[in-house]
Amino acid sequence: MGLNFIKRITQIRNLMTLMLRKHEDDRGIQVAQFLENNLYQNPKYANSKRLNKHEYQVFSQYGEDGIIQEIFNRIGSTNQYFIEFGVQDGLECNTLNLLYKGWKGLWIEGSPQYADKIRATFNDMIGHGQLTIKNEFITAENIESIFNSAGAPAELDLLSIDIDYNDYYIWQAITNFNPRVVIVEYNATFRPDTEFIVKYKSDTSGDGSSYFGASLLSFQQLADKKGYCLVSCSFAGTNAFFVRKDLIGDLFEAPFTAENHYEPTRYYLYYKAGHPKNHIPG
């Protein structure tokens, strides 16, 4: 293989790298401009009690990290204990940023491969007792027994639910634990005037289609029965945030309805800026 050929291949690779970097830079600029025009300068979000202007992304998929921070800025925290399930390898979820802030908690992951990755990546936090990992396939029938086996407190600060199918039934089944804040992934395919809940199947997870979970209205109705208020949805239209009614006061924007807080799907806002996310055990 001649030196000129090798040199040409190297030039092509360097050019491709530069093009990819420019594409990423352009993508970041587009997302920033969209957020500026449609969120930060939008009168809909001007009320100081709304949460969307506080969105930011550290390890969350979209702006959930910022909403979580602002909720606890307003209501305070107690034991700083969380439970999250559906975390995959743990590097893109709603509670990893809280671990860096000194919180403790439980992750439940159904995939043995992801659970092994978590144990390897976060062995320092697991070893220090800051993080507990359970490799379990979650059902409405076993969810509370998993909590109990991990020694989770009955009144925790945060519960985050994202298993892509039976989310509604899992939250419905949690009766002996009383989280102060609950996050659920809602199905934004359905507008805020529509009730929709998948049929419960204990052995089923999401298939990547639009048939998953429940609509925001159905989650709001469940929350009302369980003593929670819908206080926000992420601007990307993925997660809904509920705060226990005894903590609401005058801190969040009413009415606490799907109609008021619904956000449509904006998956095109998915953008990971900077270096790839990772955690290097100490």
N, C-alpha and C positions, 0 to 999 in steps of 0.2 A: 504494500500500500504506500503510494508516494507521499512525500511531505506536503506537496501542494494540495493533495486531496484531503489529508488530515487537517491542514490549515483551513480549507474551505468548510469542512464539517464543523470545526470549532467556531468559525465565524457565523455559520447558520445557527448553531446552538445559542451563541451569545445574543444574536438578533432575536431569536424566539424568546429568550429570557427577558430581554428588554420589552418586547411586545406584551408579554404576559404581565409584567410589572405595570406597564402603562395602562393595560386593560383594568387591572385592579385599582390603580389610582383613579381612573375615570369612573369606575363603578362606585368608589367611595364618595367621589364628588357628587355623583348623581343622587345617591342616597341622602347625603347631607343636604342637598338643595331641596329634595322632596320633603324632608322633615322640616326644614326651615319654612317652606311655603305652606305646607298642609297641616303641620302640628304647631310649631312655635309661633307662627304669625296668624294662626286660625283663631278667630274670636270664640269658637266653640270651647276651646281649652283655656280661656283666659281666667276663668274663675279659680281663685287660689285653692279652693277645696278639691279641685280635680287633680288627678295624680299623673296624667300623661306627660306633662312637661318635665317631670322628674325622672323620666326614663333614662337609663344608661345601661350599658352592656359590659360586664366583666367576663363572667363565664356563662351567663344565661344566653338563650338562643336569640332573643331580641332585647327589649328594654326592661325585662322583668327585674333585674338586679336593682335598678333605680327605684321602681315602684315599691319593692319590698323594703328598701331602706327608708323611703319616705313614710310608709305605713307605720313602721316601728319608731320613726322619729316622732310621730303623732301620738301613738298609743303607749309607747314604751314597751319594754320587754320584761319578762319575769325570769324564767330559768334558761333562756336562750337555747332551747332544745328544739330541733326540727325533725320531721320525718319526711322523706321524699322517696317515691318509687317510680320506676321507669327512667332511671338515670343513665342507662347504657354504660359507657366506660367512666362516667363521672366528670368528664372534662367539659361538658356543656349541659349544665342543669341549673336549677333555681337556688341551690343551697351551697354550692362550693364556695362562693364568695363569702358566705356566712362562716364557713370553717376558717377562712383566713382572718375573720374578725373575732375569732375566739369562741364561736358557738360549738355546741356538741350536737350529735344527731345520729339518725339511723337512715341508711340507704337500703332499699329492697330492690333487687334486680333479678328478673326471671331467667336471664341467659347465663349459663355457667361460664361461657367464654368471657362475657363482660364482667362477671363477678370476679373471675381470676385476674383480669386486668386491673380492676379496682384494688384488689388485695396487693398486687405488685406495685402499682403506682402510689397508693396511699398507705403503704405499710407503716410509715411513721405515725400518721394520725390514728390509724387502727391500733398500733402498738401502745400509744399513749392513752388509749381509751377515749379519744375525742370523737372517733367515728366507728360505728358498728355497721357491718355489711351482712345482709342476709340474702342468700341465693334461694329465692322462693318464687313459685308461680302464684300470683295473688288471685284469690277468689273472694266473693262476698262471704263465703263460709269460713275462710281461714284468716282473714285480715287481722282481726283483733288478737288471735292467738299468736300471730307473728309479732305484733307489738309487745305482747306480754312476754314472749320468750326473749325479747331484746331488752327488757326492763325499761321500756319507754314510760315516761310519766303520764298520768291521766290528763293533766292540763299542760300541754306543750304550747310553745309559742307559734309554731308554724307547721302546717301540713301541706305538702305539694303532691298532687295526684296527676299522673300522666302515663297511662298504660294503653292508650289508643283504642279502647273499645268499651270495657265495662266500668269506666270511671264513675258514672252515675250510681251504679249499684254498689260499688265499693264505698263511696262516701255515705250512701244511705245506710249501709251495714255498720258503720262506725258509730256506736252509741255510747260506749263506755269511756271514750276518750273525747276530750273537749278542747280542741285546739283554738287558740285565740284568732288565728288567721288561717284561711284555707285558700289554696290556689288550685284551680282545675283547668284542664284544657277543654275548651268548648268547641262545638262544631259550628263554625261561623258560616257554613254553607247555608244554614237556615237563618232567615231574618228574625229580628227580635219579637215578631208577632206569632211565631210558630213554635208549637210544642213538638219535640221529637226526642225519642229515646230508643236506642237499639234494643233488640230483644236480648235478654240476658242469656249468655252461654258461658258456663264456668270454665270451659277449656279453650276459649277463643281469645285471640288478640287481634289487633288491627291488621287489615290486609293492604293498607295504603290507599284505599278508596275513600270516597266521601261518606261511606256508611260506617260511622264510628261515633261513640260517645253519646252526647246529648246536645240539644240546642241551648243557647244561653237562657231563653225563657224557662225551659225545663229545669235547668240548674238553679235559676233564681227562685222558682217555686219550691224546689227542694230545700234551698237555703232558708227560705222563709219558715218552713216547717221545723228546721233544725236550729233556728235561732240566730241566723246570720243575715247580714245585709251585703248586697252586691255594691262594691264601692268603685270598681274600675275594671276595665279590660285593657290589655296591652294594645298599643296602637297597631301592631301587626295583625291583630285579630286572632290571637292564639290562646291566651290565658285569661281567665277571669279571676278576680280577687274578691274574697269575702271576709268581712270582719264580724266578729261576734257582736250581737246587738248591745250587750252591756258595755261595750267599749266605744260605741259609735259617737255618742255625744253630739257635738256640733262640728266634728272634725272633717267630714267628708261630704261630697256633693249629693244632695237628694234631688229627685226621688231615686231610691235604690232599686231601679228597675232595669230590665233588659233594654227597654226602649231608650232609656237615658244613657246607658253606658256601653251599648253594643258597638263594636268595631268590626268592619268587614275584613276578610282575609287580605293581607298585604304581604304575602310570603316573599314577594320580590324585594322586600327590605332586608332580607337575610344577607348579612355582610359581616365577615370576620376581619376586622382591621388589625394590622400589626403582626407580630410574631404568632405562629401557631400556639394554641393553648396547651399547656402541660403543667404537671406538678412533679418536681424532683424531690423525692424523700430526703429529709435531713439526716 
